[in-house]
């Protein structure tokens, strides 16, 4: 009896969905309050939302989404979600409404892992493609079961305008990690190891190739058969264009190190430094990072003050005398003592004390500035910060040399100035290597994790 009642309710619900009759929907709910739950319990089922989306009944679909949002993710027996069916039947307004209600539906995976973004790229729906990217920028990261991005699909189906839009969006987006995402997606490999450059070369599509050569595509990347785009090019025209752009044959390109190679790199002195820095960056919390940065900045600032105001002060020039060698020394008891033969602006403390002060202060400044560089996020920001940090330290050492009281201390600080420049350059190079290692570890870890779940490429 209950089974017959469920069948009757389901049939009425289908009629309501086909006609877009919301009143009939609530009549069915009055008769069977669990009618929508029945659909939700079945793994693959044609729900009222599937039917309404296919028919373009926007009001009815919106009401179902409000009552039972989970139905929007359900696959029917053919492996499609409601938004996929709305796109197949060219109901653009329905698609827009569904995305307005839930932006994550842009990433809904249907048959063969195709998302609405993939499908829009396949059929060349430029307006929908733009709307999807605006609503859900992360959808650009999704791949199909064949490891294809939306760009692969646009190239394979010769949808030039769709590819142009996708590439333009990648080059112009300002989302988090935008530069890394752009580079990764443009060089993403499908299940056969082919990038979009390989696919365009295989399909002999010169128009697409010219577009891609203006982007960050890697001309030397190999597929699973160790072939570059130049190796698989289908015509002389394509080959000539690739050669002019700097492409190489696979035989002349050194194989990139595998993940296993990268994980078993020799633990040299440089390797130990890199591991030490990476562990520090991994272990500290964000609150600790901010606190350490404040302390390091305060130490660097206090250290720099010694060059501006050394202990005891500096010899002052006599304003009433044109001879710069005539200076006045202001003692602590405010007694002015005239001194001959001493350059104005030099420190009043003894040579030994000044050497001790300059050595300790220089070490303090070096450690504090290096600490700031370690704690600063890697990438473009860290690279930009390195230059002013270098000149900040350089100006300190130069100022110390200027106020040196004797020629011996001046020469000593000149040597320190040269050594410091070399040392700081070495620190910069070390941290550039650290950043590269960090990116490799993060990229390999994230790609491996995401690919194992099949959700996206990050």
VENZI-V56571 format. One record per run of one state. SS is the DSSP state (@ for helix, = for strand, . for the rest). FROM is the first residue (numbers start at 1). TO is the last residue. If there is no record, write none. Layout:
# VENZI-V56571
SS;FROM;TO, SS;FROM;TO
This chain:
# VENZI-V56571
.;1;1, @;2;19, .;20;21, @;22;31, .;32;34, @;35;41, .;42;43, =;44;44, .;45;47, @;48;55, .;56;57, @;58;67, .;68;68, @;69;73, .;74;74, =;75;75, .;76;81, @;82;88, .;89;91, @;92;101, .;102;102, @;103;107, .;108;110, @;111;113, .;114;115, @;116;123, .;124;125, @;126;135, .;136;136, @;137;141, .;142;149, @;150;156, .;157;159, @;160;172, .;173;177, @;178;186, .;187;195, @;196;202, .;203;205, @;206;212, .;213;228, @;229;232, .;233;235, @;236;245, .;246;249, @;250;252, .;253;258, @;259;263, .;264;268, @;269;283, .;284;285, @;286;308, .;309;313, =;314;314, .;315;315, =;316;317, .;318;326, =;327;330, .;331;335, =;336;339, .;340;346, =;347;347, .;348;350, @;351;375, .;376;379, @;380;402, .;403;406, @;407;453, .;454;458
